[in-house]
Amino acid sequence: MIVAGEPSGDAHGARLVNALREAAPAAELDFFGAASHRLREAGVEEIVNADDFSVVGLPEIARALPRFWRDFKKLRTAALERRPAAVVLVDFPDFNLKLAKSLKKQGLKIIYYISPQLWAWRKYRVRTISKYVDRLLAILPFEKKWYAEQGVSHVEYVGNPTVREVHSKLTKAEFCARHGLDPDRPIVSLLAGSRHKEIVRILPELLETAAVMTKRDPRLQFVAALAPTRRRAEYEAAYELALSRNGALANVGLTVVQNETFEALNASDAAAVTSGTATLETGLIGTPLAIVYKTSALNYRLLRPLIAVEHFGLINLIAGERLARELIQDDFTPRTLADELFRLLDPGRNGQMRARLREIADQLGHGGASRRAAEVILREIGFSTKETAGGDL
């Protein structure tokens, strides 16, 4: 059984499913659980549709609770009826830690892939990990040591699954030719996030930033890279809102792409990236970036006191320094972001950040995380990857 609840978890989960099949080619592996489009493509039977699981903010979560409770019961029932060899929970801690507790009490083996960021906030959840998770697979290099300091030893660092998967399928010249961009003029990518609320609150600010920057330098070209889970209508609504605030947006050289985020970043001289997994992906590609985030004033007042880390951006946490500037909440305005992006377009600063990003990518290793995670899971359920006789798992 595999349960993922957000686009990044869905992608990591799908890679893991494929790696499990590759590691045990003679086994008859069946998968079921909570799946979005990538897990479904990987052959996971959908007990619960996870397409709309991803919500941010306490009020939004409160409104979604009835749906989460229904889905929780469906998954619990399916797990108890089928008794899978392992339940693999991928990130999504608000839901998955409760599921871990419930299913572990029923004697099922619980494997957690992609550690909840307890080092950032809600550290008390370590007790749940310690008691109800059989094996925790961490993807950040400092996590195993952090858990050991909390008295949790059943943690294995498998590497970061994004390292090998994050690459452009097109050269800059090919991407520019496909979308009518001039490779000799500066290109800036705008990444608004994968959640609907992020598109609503963040994308208009990014588009206004493009208008502010174009007024200062008409040579600039902008690429808005939409997450695979978002609809074009959401972009159009954000564009109309930004246009109503700043009519100069109509004069911006703006290209919209979907399912080409890595290609857009690879072709870009700089990027504005919503805080989340995308900051790490941008760093691995090597594009200098500014990190942005904005939620409702109520959410920010409620959640900010709970966050215990110095940096919001994942790439900054791994670097151990404020490598990329973070513009969060009231600090995130079109003018402040424009100023930072112009600084990143400076050749000297641009080159320095690219060099530092290469160092961080080397620190994360050179891939194979999904394969190592698959090997650990197979070992946990008593199946050797060297065996070829097969059998039902």
N, C-alpha and C positions, 0 to 999 in steps of 0.2 A: 504494500500500500504506500502511495506517495501523495503528500499533501503540500501544495504550493499555493500561495495566495496573492502574489504580486508579479508583474511582468518579469522582473529580474529573476525571481525565484522560479517562475515558469521556465525561463530559458535555461537556468542552471539545472533544474530538475530534468529537463529534456536531455541535456548533455549527459547527465548521470544515468538515465535510463539506457541511452545508447551505449554508454561505456560499460554498463552491467552486461548487456547482451554481447558486447565484444569480448569482455573478460571471461564469459562463460558461454561460448558459442554452442556447446552441445546441450545446454540446459533448456528446459521449457519454462521460460520466465513469463509470468503474467503480472500485469500492473493494473491497479485501479486506484481511484481516489479523487482528489480535487484537482482539476486540470483546466488550464487555459489553452490557447491555440497551439503552443509549441509542444506541450505535453500530449495533447491529443494527436498531433502529427507524429509523435514518437510512439504512438500505440497504446497510450494509457486509457483505460476504460473510465469514462467520466461518470462518477457517482454524483459529484457536485460540480457545477460550472463555476470556475473561479474568475471568469472574465471581469466581473465587477466587484471582486473582493477588496480591491485596493482603495481604501478611504483614509483620509488624514484629518485629524482634529477630533477632539472629544465630542462636540455636538454631532458631527457627522457619524462618528462611531455609534453614538447613542441611538441615532435614527436607524442605523443598520442592524442593531442588535437582534430584532426579531428574525431577520433573514439569516444572520450568523448562527443563531440558536437552532433554526431549522436545519441548516447545513451541517452543523455540529452533530445533531442527532442522526442524520442520514449517514454520515461517515462512521460514527460510532457503531451504528447498527450493522453497516456493511463489514466493518472490521471484526465484530464479534461473530458474525455469521460465517465469514470466510477464513478467519484465523490465519492471516498472512504470516509468512516466516519472519517478516520484519515490517515495521511501520517507519517509513522514512519521512521525516518532517523537514521541510525546506524553509528556513527563515520564518517570516510571518508570526512573530512570537505571541502577540495578543491572543491569537486563535490557537496556534499550535502547542503552546505550553499547557493550555487547558486540556487539549486533546491528549497530550503526552501523559498527563496525570491520570486522566480517565482510563486510557487504554492500558497503561502500565499496571494499574490496579487489577486489571482483568488478565494479567499474565502475558501480555504481548511484549515483544522486544521492540524497544524504541531507539531509533537512531536519528540524531538531529544533525542535519547538514546545513552549514552556514550558521555559525553561532549568532544568537541574538546579541545585540551590541550592549550587553550589560555593563561593560566598562564605561559606557557613555551615560547611561541612566538606568534607573530601576534595578540597582545592584542586588536588591533583596531577592530577585528571581533566581539567583545562584542556588538557593535552597531547592527550588523546583528541579533545576538541571541535575543537581547532585542526587536527588532522591528518585526521580522518575525518568531519567534518560540513561540508557545503557552505554551509549557511545556518542560523544559529541565530536563532529568533524569541523575543525576551524579552518578558515581560509585567510586569516591575517596573521603575519608572523609573530606578533606580540601576544596573541590571544592565549596560547598554551601556557605561557609563563604567568599571565594574569590569572587564569583559572587555578593554576597550581598555588598561587599566593592566597587564593580563597579556599584552598583545601579540596579542590576538585581535580582528580587525577585521570579520569577516563576521557581525556581530551586528546585528539590526534590532529596535528596540523598537516593538511594534505596539499597545501599550496593554494594559489588563487585561480579559480576556474576561468577567470576572464583573460588571463595572460595570453594564451595561445589563440583564444577565440576572437580577440579584439584585433582586427586588421582590416584594412581596406581592400576590396576586390578590384578597385580601379586606381590607376595613377591619378595624380592631380590633373594632368593634361586630359586624360580620358573623361574624368568627372566634369571638367569644365566644358569639354566638347559636347558631352551629353546634354548639358543644361544651358548652353549658350553663355557661359561665363568667360571672362577674359583672364587667363592665368597670370598675366603681367600686372593686374590690378589687385589691390588687397581684398581678401575675402574674410568675412567674419561669420562664424556659425552661431546660431541661437538655439539653445536646447531648453525647452520649457518644462520638461518632465513627462512622466507617463500617466499621471493621475489627472482626472477631469478638473479637480479644484486647482491643480497647478497650472493647467492651461488657462483657466479663468482668471487667476490672480497674477500669474507671472508672465505669460505670453504677451499681454498688452504692454507691459512695462518694457519687455525686450524689443517689441516693435517700435515703441516710442523712442527707445535708445537708438535704433537704426535711423530714425528721422533726425534726431539731434546730431548724430555723427555725420550723416550725409550733408547736412547744412554746412558743417565745417570742412568736409572733404568729399566732394561729389564723386571722386574716383572709387569710393568704397562699394563693395558688393556684399550682400547679406544672404545667408542661406538659413531658413527656418527648417530645422530637422524634426519632423513629427515622429513620436513613438509609434510602433506598429499597432498599439491598442487604441489609438486616438482616431477620431473621425475628422474628415476634412471640414465638416460643418462647424466643429468646435474651433478650428483655426479661423474660419471665416468670421465667426462671432467675435473672436478676440481681435481680429484685424479691424472690424468695423468700430469696435470700442476704441482702439488705439487711434484710428483715423479721426474719430469725433473729438479726441483730445488734442491731436496734432495733425492738422491737414497736410503738413509737409510729408507725411508718410506716403502720400500718393506719388511722390517723386523719387522714392527709394528704389534702388535696384535690388529687388527681393525675389528670391527663388524658394519655393517650398518643395521639400522632398520628404518621402516616407520610405522606410526600410532601407535607407541609405545614410544612416547617421555616421557610421564609421568612415564612409567615403567622403561625406561632407567635412568631417573633422580633419581628415588627412589632407584635404585640399585647402584648408583654412589657415590663415596666418594667426588667428586668435579666435577665442570662443567665449561666449557667456553661457554658463552651464548651471542648471538647477541642481542644488545639493542632493546627493544620492549616489547610486552606483555609477552614474554617467560621469562624475568627476574623476573616478578611477579610470574609466574607459578612455576619457579624453587624455588623461595623463599617460596611459600606456601607448596611445597613438603618438603622443609627444607634442600636442598642440597647446601652446600657452593659453591659460584660461583664467577667468574670473568666476567665482562661485556666488550664486544668488539664491535667495529664498524669501518667500513672503507667504504668510498665512493670515487668517483673520486676526484682528486685534485680541479677541477673546482667547483663541487658541494659543497665541503667543504668550499672553499673560499667564495662562494656566500651565503651559508646558516648559517655558524657558527656565523656571527655577529648578526643574527636575533634571536638567542636562548638566552632567558633571565633567565634561571634557572641555579642553581649551579650544578645540577647533570643531567646526561643523563639518567641513568638507572631508570626505574620506581620503582624498589624495593628501591633504594636509596632515591628517592623523597618521598616515603611514610614513610621511616624510618626517614627522616629529617637529614640524615648523610651519609657520604661516607662509608657505610657498606661493599659494594662490590667494589673492585678496578675497575676503568674504564680505559680501554685502547682504546683510540679513535684515529683514523687516523694514524699519524706517530708514536704515542706511541704504536700502536698495531703491534708487530713483533713476530715471533715465539719464539724468545729468551726471550723477556719481559713477554710474556704470560706463557711460561714454568716456569719461575722463580716464577710467582704469583701462578700458580697451585701447584707447589711444596710446597709453603708456606701454601696453603689451605689443603694440604694433611698431614701437621703436626697435630698430634692428638690434641694437646692443642688448636691451633687456630681453627681447624675444629669444635671442641666441642663448643667453644665460639660463632662461627658464627651460628651454628645450634640453640643454645639457643636464640640468638637474632632474628633469623628468626621466631621462634615459637612465640615470643612476637609480631612481626609484623602481623603474621597471626591472632592472637587473636584480634588485633586492627581493623582488617577488618571485624570482625564479623564471623558468622557461617552459611552463606549461605542465600538463599531465595531471592536474588536480582531479578532474573527473575520473580518470582511470584509477588514481590512488584511492579516491573515495569509494569507487566501485569495489576495489580489492578488499578494502576494510569491511565493507558491508557483507560481501560474500564470506569473508572469514568469520564475521560475527554470527552468521547463520550456519556455520559449519560446512561450507562448500569451498573447496580448494579450486583456485583458478587454473591449476595445472591439470585438474581432472577433465576428462573428455567424455566420460560415460553418460553424463547428463542426468536427467531426472527432473521431476516437477519441484519447483521452488515456490 
